[in-house]
Amino acid sequence: MEDYLEKIYELMHEKGYARVSDIASSLDVQPSSVTKMLQKLDENHYVTYEKYRGILLTARGQRLGKLMKERHHMLEEFLRMLGVSEETIHKDVEGIEHHVSPHTLQCLQALVLFFDDHPESLNDLHAYTEQFEMGSPTDTEGKSV
């Protein structure tokens, strides 16, 4: 459900509208699956959906769609900061975003903001990661950990 709301929110901001066919191709699902989900989203007051007429996000759907998009972006940024390859980021974010508690997401957001405000700490993390990948990391006194 969250993937659909995120995609509808994204399409509405990019194109000004979202169609069943656009959602289906973006999420790589059948149009019939999109229609079923739109009916559920309508029942739960996230969208207003009328077959052949269009899709509108309700205020509730707008808020949740925006939250899903922001969460997705934050997780992408976090993985980029860690040096994860771009081709891996998309796959990993899709797996992470639906299996992490809201509290953990808040903590990750705080870490992303911390690294944005303290780039020297991010540089230290990258240096540490390089050491780790080359062998065992060392503590601050040069001893192996």
Backbone as ProteinMPNN parsed JSONL, in Angstrom:
{"seq_chain_A": "MEDYLEKIYELMHEKGYARVSDIASSLDVQPSSVTKMLQKLDENHYVTYEKYRGILLTARGQRLGKLMKERHHMLEEFLRMLGVSEETIHKDVEGIEHHVSPHTLQCLQALVLFFDDHPESLNDLHAYTEQFEMGSPTDTEGKSV", "coords_chain_A": {"N_chain_A": [[0.82, -1.186, 0.0], [1.92, 1.222, 0.804], [3.892, 1.594, -1.153], [2.322, 2.082, -3.402], [0.984, 4.467, -2.671], [3.191, 6.169, -2.419], [4.109, 6.144, -5.076], [1.874, 7.204, -6.457], [1.767, 9.744, -5.296], [4.249, 10.727, -6.18], [3.909, 10.655, -9.022], [1.771, 12.453, -9.303], [2.985, 14.802, -8.562], [4.987, 15.013, -10.476], [3.667, 14.854, -12.999], [1.175, 15.921, -12.649], [-1.015, 14.346, -12.546], [-2.162, 10.967, -12.026], [-2.334, 7.894, -13.554], [-3.844, 4.656, -13.929], [-2.393, 3.032, -15.692], [0.119, 4.306, -15.681], [0.927, 3.95, -13.03], [0.977, 1.162, -12.896], [3.006, 0.503, -14.784], [5.187, 1.813, -13.616], [5.485, 0.496, -11.165], [5.776, -2.034, -11.992], [3.643, -3.895, -12.173], [0.486, -5.555, -12.802], [-2.228, -3.836, -14.444], [-4.731, -4.562, -13.364], [-4.078, -5.254, -10.758], [-3.35, -2.778, -9.765], [-5.799, -1.448, -9.904], [-7.299, -2.911, -8.007], [-5.839, -2.274, -5.688], [-6.211, 0.489, -5.64], [-8.908, 0.595, -5.078], [-8.898, -0.389, -2.457], [-7.331, 1.614, -1.246], [-9.061, 3.737, -1.599], [-11.235, 2.896, -0.021], [-10.01, 3.131, 2.451], [-9.693, 5.801, 2.652], [-7.486, 7.155, 1.516], [-7.226, 7.799, -1.117], [-9.327, 9.212, -3.678], [-11.099, 7.435, -5.848], [-12.413, 6.812, -8.969], [-13.467, 4.623, -11.331], [-12.294, 4.953, -14.604], [-12.324, 7.703, -14.36], [-10.389, 8.872, -12.778], [-7.747, 9.504, -10.351], [-7.447, 10.829, -7.181], [-5.523, 12.116, -4.57], [-6.406, 12.082, -1.18], [-6.344, 14.408, 1.607], [-5.228, 12.966, 3.684], [-4.011, 10.856, 2.262], [-2.204, 12.358, 0.78], [-0.488, 13.33, 2.785], [0.604, 10.886, 3.771], [1.733, 9.837, 1.423], [3.67, 11.786, 0.88], [5.272, 11.482, 3.156], [6.191, 8.85, 2.722], [7.716, 9.231, 0.414], [9.675, 11.019, 1.344], [10.876, 9.402, 3.288], [11.916, 7.364, 1.686], [13.773, 8.825, 0.161], [15.504, 9.691, 2.208], [16.567, 7.239, 3.103], [17.91, 6.432, 0.772], [19.853, 8.447, 0.663], [21.229, 7.953, 3.055], [22.35, 5.391, 2.523], [23.976, 6.099, 0.351], [25.787, 7.769, 1.667], [27.122, 5.866, 3.116], [28.539, 4.69, 1.157], [27.448, 2.812, -0.523], [26.837, 1.201, -3.606], [25.179, 2.717, -6.415], [23.555, 1.023, -7.966], [22.854, -0.889, -6.136], [21.547, 0.491, -4.169], [18.793, 1.145, -4.803], [17.467, -1.358, -4.737], [18.036, -2.191, -2.107], [16.858, -0.144, -0.566], [14.155, -0.488, -1.121], [13.743, -2.892, 0.21], [14.427, -2.26, 2.86], [12.775, -0.073, 3.69], [10.218, -0.986, 4.338], [10.491, -2.64, 6.451], [11.513, -1.598, 8.744], [11.339, -0.088, 11.884], [9.43, 2.863, 12.854], [10.839, 4.324, 14.802], [13.517, 3.507, 14.424], [13.868, 4.512, 11.835], [13.725, 7.244, 12.426], [16.064, 7.51, 13.921], [17.97, 6.89, 11.954], [17.498, 9.043, 10.256], [18.359, 11.126, 11.908], [21.07, 10.497, 12.003], [21.818, 10.862, 9.306], [21.355, 13.625, 9.083], [23.196, 14.488, 10.996], [25.656, 13.726, 9.773], [25.465, 15.374, 7.529], [25.752, 17.86, 8.747], [28.247, 17.545, 9.91], [30.634, 16.97, 8.138], [33.274, 16.163, 8.437], [33.167, 14.05, 10.212], [31.895, 12.183, 8.64], [33.892, 11.794, 6.767], [35.772, 10.604, 8.439], [34.411, 8.22, 8.971], [34.426, 7.094, 6.386], [37.191, 6.727, 6.022], [37.673, 4.877, 8.037], [36.085, 2.784, 7.133], [37.434, 2.124, 4.762], [39.828, 1.101, 5.872], [38.743, -1.073, 7.182], [37.797, -2.622, 5.052], [40.209, -3.316, 3.919], [41.391, -4.995, 5.643], [41.634, -5.846, 9.071], [40.035, -3.487, 11.205], [41.515, -0.781, 13.121], [41.972, 0.41, 16.48], [41.906, 3.639, 18.133], [44.501, 3.838, 19.0], [45.995, 2.444, 17.255], [45.953, -0.278, 17.53], [44.918, -3.57, 16.596], [41.48, -4.342, 16.255]], "CA_chain_A": [[0.0, 0.0, 0.0], [2.81, 2.382, 0.88], [4.526, 1.778, -2.469], [1.339, 2.692, -4.293], [0.806, 5.871, -2.266], [4.412, 6.887, -2.78], [4.134, 6.285, -6.532], [0.814, 8.145, -6.841], [2.248, 11.065, -4.863], [5.341, 11.091, -7.094], [3.341, 10.932, -10.348], [0.953, 13.663, -9.243], [3.887, 15.953, -8.517], [5.726, 15.085, -11.739], [2.818, 15.019, -14.173], [-0.082, 16.574, -12.312], [-2.043, 13.316, -12.495], [-1.675, 9.578, -11.969], [-3.247, 6.962, -14.217], [-3.619, 3.246, -13.605], [-1.318, 2.518, -16.55], [1.388, 4.879, -15.2], [1.26, 3.283, -11.766], [1.296, -0.236, -13.214], [4.325, 0.405, -15.418], [6.206, 2.26, -12.656], [5.664, -0.517, -10.115], [5.922, -3.318, -12.677], [2.527, -4.765, -11.797], [-0.623, -5.558, -13.758], [-3.241, -2.806, -14.185], [-5.786, -5.083, -12.491], [-3.568, -5.154, -9.377], [-3.435, -1.36, -9.401], [-7.221, -1.153, -9.681], [-7.678, -3.501, -6.71], [-5.224, -1.496, -4.618], [-6.877, 1.794, -5.601], [-10.18, 0.401, -4.375], [-8.564, -0.481, -1.023], [-6.9, 2.944, -0.81], [-10.282, 4.543, -1.552], [-11.966, 2.45, 1.174], [-9.291, 3.624, 3.629], [-9.689, 7.268, 2.56], [-6.209, 7.69, 1.083], [-7.467, 8.348, -2.452], [-10.664, 9.173, -4.236], [-10.903, 6.732, -7.119], [-13.578, 6.424, -9.749], [-13.019, 3.95, -12.538], [-12.32, 5.743, -15.845], [-12.388, 9.137, -14.104], [-9.124, 9.348, -12.258], [-7.288, 9.254, -8.989], [-7.088, 12.014, -6.411], [-5.089, 11.845, -3.204], [-7.062, 12.844, -0.125], [-5.343, 15.061, 2.462], [-4.569, 11.862, 4.397], [-3.152, 10.196, 1.281], [-1.139, 13.307, 0.446], [0.467, 13.315, 3.909], [1.307, 9.607, 3.816], [2.554, 9.76, 0.207], [4.835, 12.66, 1.086], [6.102, 10.824, 4.164], [6.843, 7.701, 2.082], [8.72, 9.764, -0.516], [10.767, 11.547, 2.17], [11.545, 8.249, 3.903], [12.661, 6.727, 0.606], [14.906, 9.698, -0.159], [16.437, 9.671, 3.337], [17.277, 5.959, 3.09], [18.859, 6.486, -0.34], [20.954, 9.324, 1.068], [21.98, 7.234, 4.068], [23.163, 4.356, 1.877], [25.017, 6.797, -0.412], [26.8, 8.209, 2.626], [27.901, 4.69, 3.502], [29.324, 4.261, 0.009], [26.779, 1.724, -1.237], [26.742, 1.502, -5.035], [23.866, 3.18, -6.864], [22.74, -0.097, -8.434], [22.397, -1.635, -4.963], [20.725, 1.363, -3.327], [17.351, 1.027, -5.073], [16.999, -2.662, -4.25], [18.113, -2.221, -0.649], [15.877, 0.781, 0.015], [12.844, -1.141, -1.217], [13.659, -3.892, 1.267], [14.56, -1.655, 4.193], [11.757, 0.886, 4.098], [8.995, -1.617, 4.827], [10.813, -3.569, 7.524], [12.213, -0.879, 9.804], [10.38, 0.623, 12.736], [9.489, 4.329, 12.769], [11.903, 4.835, 15.671], [14.791, 3.283, 13.731], [13.933, 5.497, 10.743], [14.06, 8.534, 13.048], [17.485, 7.457, 14.277], [18.724, 6.99, 10.699], [17.368, 10.433, 9.803], [19.25, 11.929, 12.753], [22.432, 10.209, 11.565], [22.005, 11.544, 8.017], [21.471, 15.062, 9.37], [24.477, 14.672, 11.686], [26.724, 13.683, 8.772], [25.349, 16.592, 6.72], [26.279, 18.974, 9.545], [29.616, 17.238, 10.345], [31.256, 16.188, 7.067], [34.533, 15.571, 8.893], [32.828, 12.754, 10.803], [31.634, 11.287, 7.518], [35.222, 11.458, 6.231], [36.355, 9.63, 9.374], [33.737, 6.946, 8.728], [34.933, 6.546, 5.128], [38.561, 6.258, 6.268], [37.539, 3.664, 8.837], [35.538, 1.75, 6.241], [38.53, 1.694, 3.889], [40.69, 0.226, 6.67], [37.988, -2.29, 7.45], [37.761, -3.408, 3.82], [41.564, -3.756, 3.588], [41.831, -5.929, 6.684], [40.909, -5.554, 10.301], [40.142, -2.091, 11.632], [42.332, -0.531, 14.302], [41.405, 1.383, 17.373], [42.548, 4.947, 18.054], [45.921, 3.714, 19.325], [46.647, 1.659, 16.23], [45.887, -1.713, 17.814], [43.841, -4.254, 15.893], [40.272, -4.547, 17.03]], "C_chain_A": [[0.867, 1.255, 0.0], [3.491, 2.652, -0.456], [3.576, 2.472, -3.433], [1.141, 4.166, -3.951], [2.013, 6.715, -2.64], [4.445, 7.151, -4.284], [3.076, 7.271, -7.012], [1.24, 9.567, -6.494], [3.309, 11.583, -5.837], [4.793, 11.475, -8.477], [2.53, 12.22, -10.353], [1.832, 14.908, -9.208], [4.681, 16.113, -9.808], [4.84, 15.486, -12.909], [1.532, 15.788, -13.915], [-1.249, 15.597, -12.23], [-1.368, 11.952, -12.379], [-2.745, 8.709, -12.614], [-2.882, 5.54, -13.82], [-2.444, 2.713, -14.412], [0.049, 3.035, -16.117], [1.858, 4.175, -13.936], [1.711, 1.852, -12.039], [2.685, -0.353, -13.819], [5.434, 0.816, -14.457], [6.513, 1.206, -11.603], [5.837, -1.922, -10.672], [4.899, -4.337, -12.183], [1.447, -4.671, -12.874], [-1.611, -4.432, -13.426], [-4.365, -3.287, -13.269], [-5.363, -5.043, -11.013], [-3.651, -3.715, -8.887], [-4.881, -1.008, -9.075], [-7.684, -1.696, -8.332], [-7.104, -2.68, -5.556], [-5.879, -0.117, -4.51], [-8.221, 1.695, -4.888], [-9.951, 0.309, -2.868], [-8.158, 0.888, -0.474], [-8.098, 3.885, -0.704], [-11.089, 4.192, -0.305], [-11.339, 2.998, 2.452], [-9.062, 5.131, 3.604], [-8.315, 7.879, 2.279], [-6.32, 8.321, -0.31], [-8.968, 8.407, -2.696], [-10.476, 8.582, -5.618], [-12.244, 6.387, -7.728], [-13.064, 5.846, -11.053], [-13.294, 4.837, -13.758], [-12.358, 7.258, -15.61], [-11.096, 9.677, -13.524], [-8.903, 9.065, -10.795], [-6.939, 10.594, -8.36], [-6.634, 11.57, -5.03], [-5.927, 12.685, -2.254], [-5.963, 13.545, 0.679], [-4.549, 13.999, 3.222], [-3.588, 11.135, 3.477], [-1.971, 11.063, 0.889], [-0.056, 13.284, 1.527], [1.285, 12.021, 3.919], [2.198, 9.428, 2.591], [3.819, 10.587, 0.334], [5.8, 12.035, 2.084], [6.866, 9.648, 3.557], [7.96, 8.166, 1.148], [9.93, 10.292, 0.269], [11.565, 10.419, 2.811], [12.437, 7.549, 2.885], [13.928, 7.528, 0.288], [15.963, 9.659, 0.953], [17.233, 8.366, 3.349], [18.279, 5.886, 1.937], [20.089, 7.307, 0.052], [21.841, 8.636, 2.106], [22.891, 6.189, 3.429], [24.261, 4.968, 1.004], [26.153, 7.24, 0.507], [27.701, 7.05, 3.044], [28.757, 4.158, 2.363], [28.734, 3.081, -0.741], [26.621, 2.132, -2.696], [25.309, 1.861, -5.413], [22.969, 2.024, -7.297], [22.182, -0.92, -7.271], [21.408, -0.817, -4.135], [19.241, 1.133, -3.551], [16.788, -0.269, -4.492], [16.97, -2.687, -2.721], [17.064, -1.321, -0.001], [14.49, 0.15, -0.018], [12.675, -2.19, -0.125], [13.626, -3.283, 2.653], [13.314, -0.884, 4.598], [10.479, 0.263, 4.646], [9.242, -2.524, 6.031], [11.541, -2.911, 8.688], [11.184, -0.074, 10.587], [10.495, 2.138, 12.542], [10.604, 4.919, 13.633], [13.278, 4.671, 15.006], [14.948, 4.264, 12.579], [14.275, 6.881, 11.271], [15.541, 8.592, 13.395], [18.359, 7.571, 13.029], [18.671, 8.412, 10.153], [18.294, 11.336, 10.608], [20.704, 11.728, 12.332], [22.748, 10.893, 10.241], [22.2, 13.038, 8.249], [22.783, 15.374, 10.083], [25.626, 14.697, 10.682], [26.668, 14.879, 7.834], [25.981, 17.783, 7.443], [27.739, 18.79, 9.943], [30.321, 16.387, 9.291], [32.583, 15.559, 7.474], [34.294, 14.212, 9.537], [32.531, 11.733, 9.716], [32.948, 10.87, 6.87], [35.92, 10.438, 7.124], [35.732, 8.244, 9.172], [34.255, 6.301, 7.445], [36.358, 6.01, 5.281], [38.533, 4.941, 7.053], [37.056, 2.504, 7.965], [36.614, 1.224, 5.294], [39.478, 0.762, 4.632], [40.013, -1.121, 6.893], [37.976, -3.205, 6.233], [39.137, -3.962, 3.447], [42.082, -4.793, 4.58], [41.052, -5.622, 7.93], [41.094, -4.093, 10.676], [41.026, -1.977, 12.869], [41.649, 0.464, 15.198], [42.214, 2.678, 17.284], [44.041, 4.901, 18.376], [46.662, 2.836, 18.336], [46.648, 0.165, 16.478], [44.738, -2.321, 17.033], [42.661, -4.484, 16.817], [39.76, -5.948, 16.78]], "O_chain_A": [[0.587, 2.221, -0.709], [3.651, 3.808, -0.849], [3.986, 3.35, -4.192], [1.131, 5.016, -4.841], [1.872, 7.841, -3.118], [4.773, 8.257, -4.715], [3.353, 8.091, -7.886], [1.09, 10.482, -7.304], [3.263, 12.738, -6.261], [5.174, 12.506, -9.031], [2.598, 12.993, -11.308], [1.468, 15.946, -9.76], [5.013, 17.234, -10.193], [5.206, 16.346, -13.711], [0.877, 16.252, -14.849], [-2.36, 15.992, -11.877], [-0.166, 11.812, -12.606], [-3.92, 8.786, -12.257], [-1.749, 5.263, -13.425], [-1.588, 2.014, -13.869], [1.035, 2.299, -16.175], [3.035, 3.846, -13.792], [2.705, 1.388, -11.48], [3.465, -1.215, -13.413], [6.516, 0.228, -14.479], [7.664, 1.042, -11.197], [6.022, -2.881, -9.922], [5.233, -5.468, -11.828], [1.5, -3.804, -13.746], [-1.809, -4.111, -12.254], [-4.896, -2.504, -12.482], [-6.192, -4.824, -10.13], [-3.984, -3.465, -7.728], [-5.15, -0.341, -8.076], [-8.389, -1.006, -7.596], [-7.791, -2.421, -4.568], [-6.078, 0.387, -3.405], [-8.618, 2.616, -4.174], [-10.723, 0.868, -2.088], [-8.578, 1.279, 0.615], [-8.142, 4.736, 0.184], [-11.573, 5.084, 0.392], [-12.041, 3.294, 3.419], [-8.329, 5.671, 4.432], [-8.011, 8.978, 2.742], [-5.594, 9.26, -0.634], [-9.76, 7.75, -2.02], [-9.78, 9.151, -6.458], [-13.095, 5.759, -7.097], [-12.321, 6.497, -11.787], [-14.383, 5.391, -13.911], [-12.417, 8.022, -16.574], [-10.749, 10.834, -13.762], [-9.737, 8.479, -10.105], [-6.215, 11.396, -8.951], [-7.287, 10.744, -4.392], [-6.135, 13.874, -2.497], [-4.779, 13.298, 0.452], [-3.335, 14.125, 3.382], [-2.463, 10.837, 3.876], [-0.864, 10.562, 0.688], [1.136, 13.227, 1.226], [2.507, 12.055, 4.058], [3.311, 8.916, 2.713], [4.903, 10.151, -0.054], [7.013, 12.059, 1.876], [8.05, 9.465, 3.84], [9.029, 7.555, 1.102], [11.075, 10.038, -0.106], [12.793, 10.478, 2.868], [13.574, 7.186, 3.186], [15.016, 6.965, 0.163], [17.161, 9.603, 0.678], [18.441, 8.382, 3.581], [19.372, 5.342, 2.099], [21.223, 6.901, -0.2], [23.067, 8.729, 2.038], [24.075, 6.113, 3.759], [25.359, 4.419, 0.924], [27.329, 7.104, 0.17], [28.892, 7.233, 3.293], [29.599, 3.283, 2.567], [29.432, 2.419, -1.509], [26.303, 3.285, -2.987], [24.352, 1.374, -4.812], [21.767, 2.034, -7.032], [21.149, -1.574, -7.414], [20.531, -1.377, -3.477], [18.497, 0.945, -2.588], [15.75, -0.261, -3.831], [16.001, -3.148, -2.118], [16.453, -1.697, 0.999], [13.738, 0.246, 0.952], [11.578, -2.357, 0.408], [12.882, -3.738, 3.521], [12.842, -1.022, 5.727], [9.73, 0.933, 5.356], [8.303, -3.109, 6.57], [12.123, -3.6, 9.526], [10.28, 0.537, 10.017], [11.538, 2.635, 12.116], [11.241, 5.898, 13.244], [14.098, 5.589, 15.028], [16.037, 4.795, 12.363], [15.032, 7.616, 10.637], [16.193, 9.614, 13.182], [19.373, 8.268, 13.042], [19.668, 8.929, 9.649], [18.945, 12.217, 10.045], [21.481, 12.682, 12.307], [23.835, 11.447, 10.075], [23.105, 13.646, 7.679], [23.412, 16.398, 9.815], [26.475, 15.587, 10.731], [27.71, 15.356, 7.384], [26.657, 18.607, 6.829], [28.411, 19.766, 10.279], [30.578, 15.206, 9.524], [32.978, 14.533, 6.918], [35.131, 13.316, 9.42], [32.872, 10.558, 9.85], [33.102, 9.717, 6.467], [36.577, 9.52, 6.634], [36.428, 7.23, 9.198], [34.499, 5.095, 7.415], [36.691, 4.959, 4.733], [39.285, 4.013, 6.754], [37.565, 1.387, 8.058], [36.696, 0.021, 5.05], [39.892, -0.26, 4.085], [40.646, -2.173, 6.801], [38.127, -4.42, 6.363], [39.227, -4.965, 2.739], [43.127, -5.401, 4.347], [39.908, -5.175, 7.848], [42.171, -3.526, 10.49], [41.255, -2.96, 13.575], [40.84, 1.272, 14.741], [43.109, 2.794, 16.446], [44.768, 5.84, 18.052], [47.831, 2.513, 18.549], [47.269, -0.588, 15.728], [43.708, -1.679, 16.828], [42.822, -4.779, 18.001], [38.736, -6.34, 17.34]]}, "name": "protein", "num_of_chains": 1, "seq": "MEDYLEKIYELMHEKGYARVSDIASSLDVQPSSVTKMLQKLDENHYVTYEKYRGILLTARGQRLGKLMKERHHMLEEFLRMLGVSEETIHKDVEGIEHHVSPHTLQCLQALVLFFDDHPESLNDLHAYTEQFEMGSPTDTEGKSV"}
